[in-house]
């Protein structure tokens, strides 16, 4: 029997990480109260700390600002590709 993998929204991940960073919960307390594996919560906390420091993550961003940056970077990449295709035509 296969165990189905749980998925979480960026908003949930951000709120979970904020419990540790802003509310003073320990990683273990927050993970236990949310029914999470502690290693996943630690990863989210580290990612949120980096995003707050201005580092854009490779994975899906947690903060709205970083999400907007990722969307704009993707748009720039798409437009540059379209531009190069039109130049070749």
PDB file of N, CA, C and O in Angstrom, chain B, residues numbered from 101:
ATOM      1  N   UNK B 101       0.843  -1.175   0.000  1.00  0.00           N
ATOM      2  CA  UNK B 101       0.000   0.000   0.000  1.00  0.00           C
ATOM      3  C   UNK B 101       0.890   1.240   0.000  1.00  0.00           C
ATOM      4  O   UNK B 101       1.837   1.326   0.781  1.00  0.00           O
ATOM      5  N   UNK B 102       0.593   2.180  -0.857  1.00  0.00           N
ATOM      6  CA  UNK B 102       1.413   3.379  -0.998  1.00  0.00           C
ATOM      7  C   UNK B 102       0.858   4.497  -0.134  1.00  0.00           C
ATOM      8  O   UNK B 102      -0.350   4.725  -0.073  1.00  0.00           O
ATOM      9  N   UNK B 103       1.768   5.182   0.527  1.00  0.00           N
ATOM     10  CA  UNK B 103       1.358   6.327   1.336  1.00  0.00           C
ATOM     11  C   UNK B 103       1.384   7.562   0.449  1.00  0.00           C
ATOM     12  O   UNK B 103       2.380   7.835  -0.222  1.00  0.00           O
ATOM     13  N   UNK B 104       0.274   8.314   0.451  1.00  0.00           N
ATOM     14  CA  UNK B 104       0.184   9.492  -0.399  1.00  0.00           C
ATOM     15  C   UNK B 104       0.975  10.643   0.227  1.00  0.00           C
ATOM     16  O   UNK B 104       0.903  10.883   1.433  1.00  0.00           O
ATOM     17  N   UNK B 105       1.719  11.337  -0.605  1.00  0.00           N
ATOM     18  CA  UNK B 105       2.554  12.447  -0.164  1.00  0.00           C
ATOM     19  C   UNK B 105       1.691  13.683   0.063  1.00  0.00           C
ATOM     20  O   UNK B 105       0.871  14.040  -0.783  1.00  0.00           O
ATOM     21  N   UNK B 106       1.880  14.334   1.209  1.00  0.00           N
ATOM     22  CA  UNK B 106       1.128  15.547   1.515  1.00  0.00           C
ATOM     23  C   UNK B 106       1.788  16.747   0.847  1.00  0.00           C
ATOM     24  O   UNK B 106       3.013  16.827   0.750  1.00  0.00           O
ATOM     25  N   UNK B 107       0.961  17.671   0.391  1.00  0.00           N
ATOM     26  CA  UNK B 107       1.475  18.910  -0.185  1.00  0.00           C
ATOM     27  C   UNK B 107       0.923  20.079   0.624  1.00  0.00           C
ATOM     28  O   UNK B 107      -0.185  20.016   1.157  1.00  0.00           O
ATOM     29  N   UNK B 108       1.713  21.142   0.704  1.00  0.00           N
ATOM     30  CA  UNK B 108       1.339  22.305   1.496  1.00  0.00           C
ATOM     31  C   UNK B 108       1.466  23.559   0.643  1.00  0.00           C
ATOM     32  O   UNK B 108       2.349  23.652  -0.210  1.00  0.00           O
ATOM     33  N   UNK B 109       0.590  24.510   0.875  1.00  0.00           N
ATOM     34  CA  UNK B 109       0.631  25.769   0.138  1.00  0.00           C
ATOM     35  C   UNK B 109       1.783  26.623   0.661  1.00  0.00           C
ATOM     36  O   UNK B 109       2.223  26.441   1.796  1.00  0.00           O
ATOM     37  N   UNK B 110       2.269  27.546  -0.152  1.00  0.00           N
ATOM     38  CA  UNK B 110       3.312  28.460   0.336  1.00  0.00           C
ATOM     39  C   UNK B 110       2.856  29.263   1.557  1.00  0.00           C
ATOM     40  O   UNK B 110       3.665  29.581   2.429  1.00  0.00           O
ATOM     41  N   UNK B 111       1.567  29.590   1.621  1.00  0.00           N
ATOM     42  CA  UNK B 111       1.046  30.342   2.761  1.00  0.00           C
ATOM     43  C   UNK B 111       1.146  29.522   4.045  1.00  0.00           C
ATOM     44  O   UNK B 111       1.527  30.045   5.092  1.00  0.00           O
ATOM     45  N   UNK B 112       0.800  28.223   3.963  1.00  0.00           N
ATOM     46  CA  UNK B 112       0.899  27.353   5.130  1.00  0.00           C
ATOM     47  C   UNK B 112       2.350  27.231   5.581  1.00  0.00           C
ATOM     48  O   UNK B 112       2.645  27.300   6.774  1.00  0.00           O
ATOM     49  N   UNK B 113       3.252  27.050   4.621  1.00  0.00           N
ATOM     50  CA  UNK B 113       4.671  26.929   4.949  1.00  0.00           C
ATOM     51  C   UNK B 113       5.180  28.190   5.635  1.00  0.00           C
ATOM     52  O   UNK B 113       5.931  28.116   6.608  1.00  0.00           O
ATOM     53  N   UNK B 114       4.764  29.362   5.116  1.00  0.00           N
ATOM     54  CA  UNK B 114       5.189  30.632   5.701  1.00  0.00           C
ATOM     55  C   UNK B 114       4.664  30.766   7.127  1.00  0.00           C
ATOM     56  O   UNK B 114       5.402  31.177   8.022  1.00  0.00           O
ATOM     57  N   UNK B 115       3.392  30.423   7.345  1.00  0.00           N
ATOM     58  CA  UNK B 115       2.807  30.523   8.684  1.00  0.00           C
ATOM     59  C   UNK B 115       3.494  29.558   9.650  1.00  0.00           C
ATOM     60  O   UNK B 115       3.746  29.908  10.803  1.00  0.00           O
ATOM     61  N   UNK B 116       3.793  28.356   9.187  1.00  0.00           N
ATOM     62  CA  UNK B 116       4.477  27.382  10.038  1.00  0.00           C
ATOM     63  C   UNK B 116       5.868  27.878  10.417  1.00  0.00           C
ATOM     64  O   UNK B 116       6.276  27.757  11.572  1.00  0.00           O
ATOM     65  N   UNK B 117       6.596  28.436   9.454  1.00  0.00           N
ATOM     66  CA  UNK B 117       7.936  28.956   9.729  1.00  0.00           C
ATOM     67  C   UNK B 117       7.869  30.166  10.651  1.00  0.00           C
ATOM     68  O   UNK B 117       8.762  30.370  11.473  1.00  0.00           O
ATOM     69  N   UNK B 118       6.820  30.968  10.519  1.00  0.00           N
ATOM     70  CA  UNK B 118       6.664  32.143  11.391  1.00  0.00           C
ATOM     71  C   UNK B 118       6.442  31.742  12.844  1.00  0.00           C
ATOM     72  O   UNK B 118       6.815  32.485  13.752  1.00  0.00           O
ATOM     73  N   UNK B 119       5.840  30.577  13.075  1.00  0.00           N
ATOM     74  CA  UNK B 119       5.690  30.109  14.454  1.00  0.00           C
ATOM     75  C   UNK B 119       7.052  30.002  15.131  1.00  0.00           C
ATOM     76  O   UNK B 119       7.204  30.364  16.297  1.00  0.00           O
ATOM     77  N   UNK B 120       8.029  29.508  14.402  1.00  0.00           N
ATOM     78  CA  UNK B 120       9.372  29.336  14.960  1.00  0.00           C
ATOM     79  C   UNK B 120      10.105  30.672  15.023  1.00  0.00           C
ATOM     80  O   UNK B 120      10.681  31.018  16.055  1.00  0.00           O
ATOM     81  N   UNK B 121      10.084  31.422  13.925  1.00  0.00           N
ATOM     82  CA  UNK B 121      10.877  32.647  13.848  1.00  0.00           C
ATOM     83  C   UNK B 121      10.280  33.801  14.646  1.00  0.00           C
ATOM     84  O   UNK B 121      11.013  34.541  15.302  1.00  0.00           O
ATOM     85  N   UNK B 122       8.969  33.962  14.599  1.00  0.00           N
ATOM     86  CA  UNK B 122       8.343  35.138  15.199  1.00  0.00           C
ATOM     87  C   UNK B 122       7.662  34.864  16.538  1.00  0.00           C
ATOM     88  O   UNK B 122       7.624  35.738  17.405  1.00  0.00           O
ATOM     89  N   UNK B 123       7.127  33.661  16.711  1.00  0.00           N
ATOM     90  CA  UNK B 123       6.358  33.355  17.917  1.00  0.00           C
ATOM     91  C   UNK B 123       7.173  32.663  19.002  1.00  0.00           C
ATOM     92  O   UNK B 123       6.698  32.508  20.127  1.00  0.00           O
ATOM     93  N   UNK B 124       8.391  32.248  18.678  1.00  0.00           N
ATOM     94  CA  UNK B 124       9.260  31.652  19.691  1.00  0.00           C
ATOM     95  C   UNK B 124       9.051  30.170  19.951  1.00  0.00           C
ATOM     96  O   UNK B 124       9.576  29.646  20.933  1.00  0.00           O
ATOM     97  N   UNK B 125       8.306  29.484  19.109  1.00  0.00           N
ATOM     98  CA  UNK B 125       8.146  28.041  19.263  1.00  0.00           C
ATOM     99  C   UNK B 125       9.455  27.348  18.890  1.00  0.00           C
ATOM    100  O   UNK B 125      10.226  27.853  18.075  1.00  0.00           O
ATOM    101  N   UNK B 126       9.693  26.194  19.493  1.00  0.00           N
ATOM    102  CA  UNK B 126      10.833  25.394  19.048  1.00  0.00           C
ATOM    103  C   UNK B 126      10.403  24.644  17.787  1.00  0.00           C
ATOM    104  O   UNK B 126       9.211  24.522  17.501  1.00  0.00           O
ATOM    105  N   UNK B 127      11.382  24.147  17.042  1.00  0.00           N
ATOM    106  CA  UNK B 127      11.060  23.383  15.834  1.00  0.00           C
ATOM    107  C   UNK B 127      10.189  22.174  16.185  1.00  0.00           C
ATOM    108  O   UNK B 127       9.220  21.872  15.489  1.00  0.00           O
ATOM    109  N   UNK B 128      10.548  21.489  17.271  1.00  0.00           N
ATOM    110  CA  UNK B 128       9.820  20.284  17.667  1.00  0.00           C
ATOM    111  C   UNK B 128       8.384  20.610  18.069  1.00  0.00           C
ATOM    112  O   UNK B 128       7.455  19.907  17.673  1.00  0.00           O
ATOM    113  N   UNK B 129       8.196  21.676  18.857  1.00  0.00           N
ATOM    114  CA  UNK B 129       6.845  22.059  19.294  1.00  0.00           C
ATOM    115  C   UNK B 129       5.953  22.415  18.109  1.00  0.00           C
ATOM    116  O   UNK B 129       4.820  21.945  18.010  1.00  0.00           O
ATOM    117  N   UNK B 130       6.472  23.243  17.222  1.00  0.00           N
ATOM    118  CA  UNK B 130       5.684  23.682  16.072  1.00  0.00           C
ATOM    119  C   UNK B 130       5.360  22.501  15.161  1.00  0.00           C
ATOM    120  O   UNK B 130       4.228  22.372  14.693  1.00  0.00           O
ATOM    121  N   UNK B 131       6.336  21.649  14.909  1.00  0.00           N
ATOM    122  CA  UNK B 131       6.110  20.487  14.040  1.00  0.00           C
ATOM    123  C   UNK B 131       5.063  19.560  14.646  1.00  0.00           C
ATOM    124  O   UNK B 131       4.177  19.076  13.941  1.00  0.00           O
ATOM    125  N   UNK B 132       5.160  19.315  15.935  1.00  0.00           N
ATOM    126  CA  UNK B 132       4.211  18.435  16.605  1.00  0.00           C
ATOM    127  C   UNK B 132       2.794  19.026  16.567  1.00  0.00           C
ATOM    128  O   UNK B 132       1.830  18.311  16.294  1.00  0.00           O
ATOM    129  N   UNK B 133       2.671  20.328  16.841  1.00  0.00           N
ATOM    130  CA  UNK B 133       1.341  20.942  16.870  1.00  0.00           C
ATOM    131  C   UNK B 133       0.693  20.995  15.485  1.00  0.00           C
ATOM    132  O   UNK B 133      -0.533  20.987  15.374  1.00  0.00           O
ATOM    133  N   UNK B 134       1.507  21.048  14.436  1.00  0.00           N
ATOM    134  CA  UNK B 134       0.974  21.108  13.072  1.00  0.00           C
ATOM    135  C   UNK B 134       0.916  19.741  12.391  1.00  0.00           C
ATOM    136  O   UNK B 134       0.416  19.622  11.273  1.00  0.00           O
ATOM    137  N   UNK B 135       1.426  18.718  13.064  1.00  0.00           N
ATOM    138  CA  UNK B 135       1.423  17.378  12.483  1.00  0.00           C
ATOM    139  C   UNK B 135       2.409  17.222  11.346  1.00  0.00           C
ATOM    140  O   UNK B 135       2.140  16.527  10.366  1.00  0.00           O
ATOM    141  N   UNK B 136       3.569  17.882  11.483  1.00  0.00           N
ATOM    142  CA  UNK B 136       4.593  17.865  10.440  1.00  0.00           C
ATOM    143  C   UNK B 136       5.810  17.075  10.884  1.00  0.00           C
ATOM    144  O   UNK B 136       5.991  16.788  12.068  1.00  0.00           O
ATOM    145  N   UNK B 137       6.629  16.734   9.922  1.00  0.00           N
ATOM    146  CA  UNK B 137       7.941  16.177  10.204  1.00  0.00           C
ATOM    147  C   UNK B 137       8.855  17.364  10.496  1.00  0.00           C
ATOM    148  O   UNK B 137       8.822  18.368   9.785  1.00  0.00           O
ATOM    149  N   UNK B 138       9.662  17.248  11.531  1.00  0.00           N
ATOM    150  CA  UNK B 138      10.508  18.366  11.952  1.00  0.00           C
ATOM    151  C   UNK B 138      11.483  18.806  10.865  1.00  0.00           C
ATOM    152  O   UNK B 138      11.783  19.994  10.751  1.00  0.00           O
ATOM    153  N   UNK B 139      11.979  17.866  10.067  1.00  0.00           N
ATOM    154  CA  UNK B 139      12.941  18.228   9.019  1.00  0.00           C
ATOM    155  C   UNK B 139      12.305  19.132   7.958  1.00  0.00           C
ATOM    156  O   UNK B 139      12.967  20.029   7.437  1.00  0.00           O
ATOM    157  N   UNK B 140      11.039  18.907   7.639  1.00  0.00           N
ATOM    158  CA  UNK B 140      10.350  19.766   6.667  1.00  0.00           C
ATOM    159  C   UNK B 140      10.205  21.174   7.221  1.00  0.00           C
ATOM    160  O   UNK B 140      10.427  22.155   6.512  1.00  0.00           O
ATOM    161  N   UNK B 141       9.830  21.269   8.496  1.00  0.00           N
ATOM    162  CA  UNK B 141       9.677  22.583   9.117  1.00  0.00           C
ATOM    163  C   UNK B 141      11.011  23.318   9.164  1.00  0.00           C
ATOM    164  O   UNK B 141      11.061  24.523   8.916  1.00  0.00           O
ATOM    165  N   UNK B 142      12.082  22.615   9.477  1.00  0.00           N
ATOM    166  CA  UNK B 142      13.412  23.250   9.495  1.00  0.00           C
ATOM    167  C   UNK B 142      13.773  23.802   8.113  1.00  0.00           C
ATOM    168  O   UNK B 142      14.332  24.894   8.002  1.00  0.00           O
ATOM    169  N   UNK B 143      13.455  23.053   7.076  1.00  0.00           N
ATOM    170  CA  UNK B 143      13.730  23.497   5.704  1.00  0.00           C
ATOM    171  C   UNK B 143      12.943  24.771   5.390  1.00  0.00           C
ATOM    172  O   UNK B 143      13.478  25.699   4.783  1.00  0.00           O
ATOM    173  N   UNK B 144      11.673  24.816   5.802  1.00  0.00           N
ATOM    174  CA  UNK B 144      10.845  26.001   5.561  1.00  0.00           C
ATOM    175  C   UNK B 144      11.357  27.206   6.343  1.00  0.00           C
ATOM    176  O   UNK B 144      11.356  28.328   5.837  1.00  0.00           O
ATOM    177  N   UNK B 145      11.794  26.970   7.582  1.00  0.00           N
ATOM    178  CA  UNK B 145      12.328  28.062   8.410  1.00  0.00           C
ATOM    179  C   UNK B 145      13.589  28.625   7.763  1.00  0.00           C
ATOM    180  O   UNK B 145      13.745  29.842   7.664  1.00  0.00           O
ATOM    181  N   UNK B 146      14.484  27.752   7.325  1.00  0.00           N
ATOM    182  CA  UNK B 146      15.715  28.208   6.663  1.00  0.00           C
ATOM    183  C   UNK B 146      15.398  28.984   5.393  1.00  0.00           C
ATOM    184  O   UNK B 146      16.024  30.007   5.116  1.00  0.00           O
ATOM    185  N   UNK B 147      14.431  28.504   4.623  1.00  0.00           N
ATOM    186  CA  UNK B 147      14.059  29.188   3.387  1.00  0.00           C
ATOM    187  C   UNK B 147      13.487  30.568   3.693  1.00  0.00           C
ATOM    188  O   UNK B 147      13.817  31.535   3.007  1.00  0.00           O
ATOM    189  N   UNK B 148      12.634  30.675   4.710  1.00  0.00           N
ATOM    190  CA  UNK B 148      12.046  31.968   5.056  1.00  0.00           C
ATOM    191  C   UNK B 148      13.115  32.933   5.556  1.00  0.00           C
ATOM    192  O   UNK B 148      13.065  34.123   5.246  1.00  0.00           O
ATOM    193  N   UNK B 149      14.075  32.439   6.322  1.00  0.00           N
ATOM    194  CA  UNK B 149      15.173  33.296   6.783  1.00  0.00           C
ATOM    195  C   UNK B 149      15.955  33.843   5.592  1.00  0.00           C
ATOM    196  O   UNK B 149      16.305  35.023   5.569  1.00  0.00           O
ATOM    197  N   UNK B 150      16.231  32.995   4.605  1.00  0.00           N
ATOM    198  CA  UNK B 150      16.956  33.438   3.420  1.00  0.00           C
ATOM    199  C   UNK B 150      16.144  34.450   2.628  1.00  0.00           C
ATOM    200  O   UNK B 150      16.686  35.449   2.155  1.00  0.00           O
ATOM    201  N   UNK B 151      14.849  34.201   2.481  1.00  0.00           N
ATOM    202  CA  UNK B 151      14.001  35.135   1.742  1.00  0.00           C
ATOM    203  C   UNK B 151      13.935  36.486   2.439  1.00  0.00           C
ATOM    204  O   UNK B 151      13.957  37.528   1.784  1.00  0.00           O
ATOM    205  N   UNK B 152      13.855  36.470   3.755  1.00  0.00           N
ATOM    206  CA  UNK B 152      13.836  37.729   4.501  1.00  0.00           C
ATOM    207  C   UNK B 152      15.161  38.463   4.352  1.00  0.00           C
ATOM    208  O   UNK B 152      15.216  39.687   4.469  1.00  0.00           O
ATOM    209  N   UNK B 153      16.223  37.716   4.094  1.00  0.00           N
ATOM    210  CA  UNK B 153      17.529  38.311   3.862  1.00  0.00           C
ATOM    211  C   UNK B 153      17.725  38.776   2.429  1.00  0.00           C
ATOM    212  O   UNK B 153      18.769  39.336   2.095  1.00  0.00           O
ATOM    213  N   UNK B 154      16.733  38.551   1.580  1.00  0.00           N
ATOM    214  CA  UNK B 154      16.800  39.028   0.204  1.00  0.00           C
ATOM    215  C   UNK B 154      17.293  38.014  -0.805  1.00  0.00           C
ATOM    216  O   UNK B 154      17.500  38.355  -1.969  1.00  0.00           O
ATOM    217  N   UNK B 155      17.484  36.775  -0.385  1.00  0.00           N
ATOM    218  CA  UNK B 155      17.966  35.734  -1.294  1.00  0.00           C
ATOM    219  C   UNK B 155      16.760  35.039  -1.926  1.00  0.00           C
ATOM    220  O   UNK B 155      15.905  34.508  -1.218  1.00  0.00           O
ATOM    221  N   UNK B 156      16.695  35.045  -3.241  1.00  0.00           N
ATOM    222  CA  UNK B 156      15.600  34.389  -3.951  1.00  0.00           C
ATOM    223  C   UNK B 156      15.852  32.887  -3.974  1.00  0.00           C
ATOM    224  O   UNK B 156      16.918  32.452  -4.410  1.00  0.00           O
ATOM    225  N   UNK B 157      14.893  32.088  -3.514  1.00  0.00           N
ATOM    226  CA  UNK B 157      15.094  30.640  -3.465  1.00  0.00           C
ATOM    227  C   UNK B 157      14.930  29.986  -4.833  1.00  0.00           C
ATOM    228  O   UNK B 157      14.297  30.540  -5.733  1.00  0.00           O
ATOM    229  N   UNK B 158      15.510  28.804  -4.969  1.00  0.00           N
ATOM    230  CA  UNK B 158      15.352  28.043  -6.209  1.00  0.00           C
ATOM    231  C   UNK B 158      13.976  27.384  -6.251  1.00  0.00           C
ATOM    232  O   UNK B 158      13.398  27.210  -7.324  1.00  0.00           O
ATOM    233  N   UNK B 159      13.454  27.019  -5.078  1.00  0.00           N
ATOM    234  CA  UNK B 159      12.126  26.417  -5.022  1.00  0.00           C
ATOM    235  C   UNK B 159      11.058  27.502  -4.947  1.00  0.00           C
ATOM    236  O   UNK B 159      11.370  28.690  -5.024  1.00  0.00           O
ATOM    237  N   UNK B 160       9.819  27.103  -4.801  1.00  0.00           N
ATOM    238  CA  UNK B 160       8.712  28.064  -4.743  1.00  0.00           C
ATOM    239  C   UNK B 160       8.856  28.951  -3.514  1.00  0.00           C
ATOM    240  O   UNK B 160       9.044  28.460  -2.401  1.00  0.00           O
ATOM    241  N   UNK B 161       8.767  30.246  -3.724  1.00  0.00           N
ATOM    242  CA  UNK B 161       8.973  31.230  -2.666  1.00  0.00           C
ATOM    243  C   UNK B 161       7.843  31.202  -1.641  1.00  0.00           C
ATOM    244  O   UNK B 161       6.712  30.827  -1.950  1.00  0.00           O
ATOM    245  N   UNK B 162       8.175  31.608  -0.411  1.00  0.00           N
ATOM    246  CA  UNK B 162       7.193  31.662   0.658  1.00  0.00           C
ATOM    247  C   UNK B 162       6.621  33.060   0.844  1.00  0.00           C
ATOM    248  O   UNK B 162       5.426  33.205   1.100  1.00  0.00           O
ATOM    249  N   UNK B 163       7.443  34.082   0.722  1.00  0.00           N
ATOM    250  CA  UNK B 163       6.959  35.442   0.949  1.00  0.00           C
ATOM    251  C   UNK B 163       6.353  36.006  -0.332  1.00  0.00           C
ATOM    252  O   UNK B 163       6.801  35.673  -1.429  1.00  0.00           O
ATOM    253  N   UNK B 164       5.340  36.854  -0.200  1.00  0.00           N
ATOM    254  CA  UNK B 164       4.707  37.435  -1.394  1.00  0.00           C
ATOM    255  C   UNK B 164       5.693  38.206  -2.269  1.00  0.00           C
ATOM    256  O   UNK B 164       5.586  38.181  -3.495  1.00  0.00           O
ATOM    257  N   UNK B 165       6.646  38.886  -1.649  1.00  0.00           N
ATOM    258  CA  UNK B 165       7.626  39.649  -2.417  1.00  0.00           C
ATOM    259  C   UNK B 165       8.488  38.729  -3.274  1.00  0.00           C
ATOM    260  O   UNK B 165       8.719  39.004  -4.451  1.00  0.00           O
ATOM    261  N   UNK B 166       8.958  37.644  -2.682  1.00  0.00           N
ATOM    262  CA  UNK B 166       9.789  36.699  -3.419  1.00  0.00           C
ATOM    263  C   UNK B 166       8.973  35.980  -4.498  1.00  0.00           C
ATOM    264  O   UNK B 166       9.501  35.667  -5.565  1.00  0.00           O
ATOM    265  N   UNK B 167       7.682  35.716  -4.226  1.00  0.00           N
ATOM    266  CA  UNK B 167       6.826  35.108  -5.239  1.00  0.00           C
ATOM    267  C   UNK B 167       6.704  36.031  -6.444  1.00  0.00           C
ATOM    268  O   UNK B 167       6.765  35.575  -7.586  1.00  0.00           O
ATOM    269  N   UNK B 168       6.533  37.322  -6.196  1.00  0.00           N
ATOM    270  CA  UNK B 168       6.422  38.301  -7.277  1.00  0.00           C
ATOM    271  C   UNK B 168       7.728  38.360  -8.075  1.00  0.00           C
ATOM    272  O   UNK B 168       7.704  38.434  -9.304  1.00  0.00           O
ATOM    273  N   UNK B 169       8.864  38.326  -7.378  1.00  0.00           N
ATOM    274  CA  UNK B 169      10.162  38.340  -8.052  1.00  0.00           C
ATOM    275  C   UNK B 169      10.285  37.126  -8.967  1.00  0.00           C
ATOM    276  O   UNK B 169      10.724  37.253 -10.110  1.00  0.00           O
ATOM    277  N   UNK B 170       9.899  35.948  -8.472  1.00  0.00           N
ATOM    278  CA  UNK B 170       9.979  34.743  -9.291  1.00  0.00           C
ATOM    279  C   UNK B 170       9.072  34.839 -10.518  1.00  0.00           C
ATOM    280  O   UNK B 170       9.458  34.425 -11.611  1.00  0.00           O
ATOM    281  N   UNK B 171       7.865  35.384 -10.338  1.00  0.00           N
ATOM    282  CA  UNK B 171       6.952  35.547 -11.472  1.00  0.00           C
ATOM    283  C   UNK B 171       7.550  36.486 -12.515  1.00  0.00           C
ATOM    284  O   UNK B 171       7.490  36.206 -13.712  1.00  0.00           O
ATOM    285  N   UNK B 172       8.125  37.595 -12.063  1.00  0.00           N
ATOM    286  CA  UNK B 172       8.708  38.563 -12.989  1.00  0.00           C
ATOM    287  C   UNK B 172       9.930  37.996 -13.705  1.00  0.00           C
ATOM    288  O   UNK B 172      10.123  38.244 -14.895  1.00  0.00           O
ATOM    289  N   UNK B 173      10.761  37.230 -12.980  1.00  0.00           N
ATOM    290  CA  UNK B 173      11.925  36.609 -13.613  1.00  0.00           C
ATOM    291  C   UNK B 173      11.487  35.611 -14.684  1.00  0.00           C
ATOM    292  O   UNK B 173      12.097  35.530 -15.750  1.00  0.00           O
ATOM    293  N   UNK B 174      10.432  34.855 -14.398  1.00  0.00           N
ATOM    294  CA  UNK B 174       9.922  33.902 -15.386  1.00  0.00           C
ATOM    295  C   UNK B 174       9.385  34.637 -16.613  1.00  0.00           C
ATOM    296  O   UNK B 174       9.573  34.192 -17.746  1.00  0.00           O
ATOM    297  N   UNK B 175       8.722  35.755 -16.378  1.00  0.00           N
ATOM    298  CA  UNK B 175       8.186  36.550 -17.495  1.00  0.00           C
ATOM    299  C   UNK B 175       9.321  37.115 -18.353  1.00  0.00           C
ATOM    300  O   UNK B 175       9.246  37.094 -19.582  1.00  0.00           O
ATOM    301  N   UNK B 176      10.362  37.616 -17.703  1.00  0.00           N
ATOM    302  CA  UNK B 176      11.519  38.152 -18.436  1.00  0.00           C
ATOM    303  C   UNK B 176      12.140  37.060 -19.299  1.00  0.00           C
ATOM    304  O   UNK B 176      12.449  37.287 -20.469  1.00  0.00           O
ATOM    305  N   UNK B 177      12.322  35.883 -18.722  1.00  0.00           N
ATOM    306  CA  UNK B 177      12.909  34.763 -19.461  1.00  0.00           C
ATOM    307  C   UNK B 177      12.059  34.415 -20.679  1.00  0.00           C
ATOM    308  O   UNK B 177      12.583  34.202 -21.772  1.00  0.00           O
ATOM    309  N   UNK B 178      10.735  34.359 -20.478  1.00  0.00           N
ATOM    310  CA  UNK B 178       9.836  34.034 -21.587  1.00  0.00           C
ATOM    311  C   UNK B 178       9.908  35.094 -22.682  1.00  0.00           C
ATOM    312  O   UNK B 178       9.960  34.760 -23.865  1.00  0.00           O
ATOM    313  N   UNK B 179       9.913  36.370 -22.296  1.00  0.00           N
ATOM    314  CA  UNK B 179       9.966  37.453 -23.277  1.00  0.00           C
ATOM    315  C   UNK B 179      11.294  37.467 -24.033  1.00  0.00           C
ATOM    316  O   UNK B 179      11.321  37.743 -25.233  1.00  0.00           O
ATOM    317  N   UNK B 180      12.394  37.171 -23.338  1.00  0.00           N
ATOM    318  CA  UNK B 180      13.696  37.110 -24.008  1.00  0.00           C
ATOM    319  C   UNK B 180      13.726  35.975 -25.025  1.00  0.00           C
ATOM    320  O   UNK B 180      14.299  36.122 -26.104  1.00  0.00           O
ATOM    321  N   UNK B 181      13.106  34.839 -24.683  1.00  0.00           N
ATOM    322  CA  UNK B 181      13.022  33.724 -25.619  1.00  0.00           C
ATOM    323  C   UNK B 181      12.216  34.109 -26.854  1.00  0.00           C
ATOM    324  O   UNK B 181      12.612  33.819 -27.983  1.00  0.00           O
ATOM    325  N   UNK B 182      11.074  34.767 -26.624  1.00  0.00           N
ATOM    326  CA  UNK B 182      10.247  35.210 -27.746  1.00  0.00           C
ATOM    327  C   UNK B 182      11.005  36.197 -28.626  1.00  0.00           C
ATOM    328  O   UNK B 182      10.911  36.142 -29.852  1.00  0.00           O
ATOM    329  N   UNK B 183      11.748  37.086 -28.006  1.00  0.00           N
ATOM    330  CA  UNK B 183      12.524  38.089 -28.748  1.00  0.00           C
ATOM    331  C   UNK B 183      13.573  37.410 -29.628  1.00  0.00           C
ATOM    332  O   UNK B 183      13.747  37.782 -30.789  1.00  0.00           O
ATOM    333  N   UNK B 184      14.269  36.419 -29.079  1.00  0.00           N
ATOM    334  CA  UNK B 184      15.301  35.739 -29.865  1.00  0.00           C
ATOM    335  C   UNK B 184      14.686  34.954 -31.023  1.00  0.00           C
ATOM    336  O   UNK B 184      15.288  34.850 -32.091  1.00  0.00           O
ATOM    337  N   UNK B 185      13.496  34.405 -30.816  1.00  0.00           N
ATOM    338  CA  UNK B 185      12.813  33.687 -31.896  1.00  0.00           C
ATOM    339  C   UNK B 185      12.435  34.651 -33.010  1.00  0.00           C
ATOM    340  O   UNK B 185      12.596  34.343 -34.191  1.00  0.00           O
ATOM    341  N   UNK B 186      11.928  35.824 -32.627  1.00  0.00           N
ATOM    342  CA  UNK B 186      11.531  36.814 -33.629  1.00  0.00           C
ATOM    343  C   UNK B 186      12.737  37.353 -34.395  1.00  0.00           C
ATOM    344  O   UNK B 186      12.625  37.659 -35.582  1.00  0.00           O
ATOM    345  N   UNK B 187      13.887  37.472 -33.732  1.00  0.00           N
ATOM    346  CA  UNK B 187      15.098  37.940 -34.412  1.00  0.00           C
ATOM    347  C   UNK B 187      15.533  36.952 -35.486  1.00  0.00           C
ATOM    348  O   UNK B 187      16.011  37.351 -36.547  1.00  0.00           O
ATOM    349  N   UNK B 188      15.364  35.664 -35.208  1.00  0.00           N
ATOM    350  CA  UNK B 188      15.773  34.631 -36.152  1.00  0.00           C
ATOM    351  C   UNK B 188      14.836  34.556 -37.347  1.00  0.00           C
ATOM    352  O   UNK B 188      15.228  34.080 -38.413  1.00  0.00           O
ATOM    353  N   UNK B 189      13.609  35.018 -37.183  1.00  0.00           N
ATOM    354  CA  UNK B 189      12.606  34.918 -38.263  1.00  0.00           C
ATOM    355  C   UNK B 189      12.857  35.894 -39.383  1.00  0.00           C
ATOM    356  O   UNK B 189      12.102  35.927 -40.355  1.00  0.00           O
TER     357      UNK B 189
END
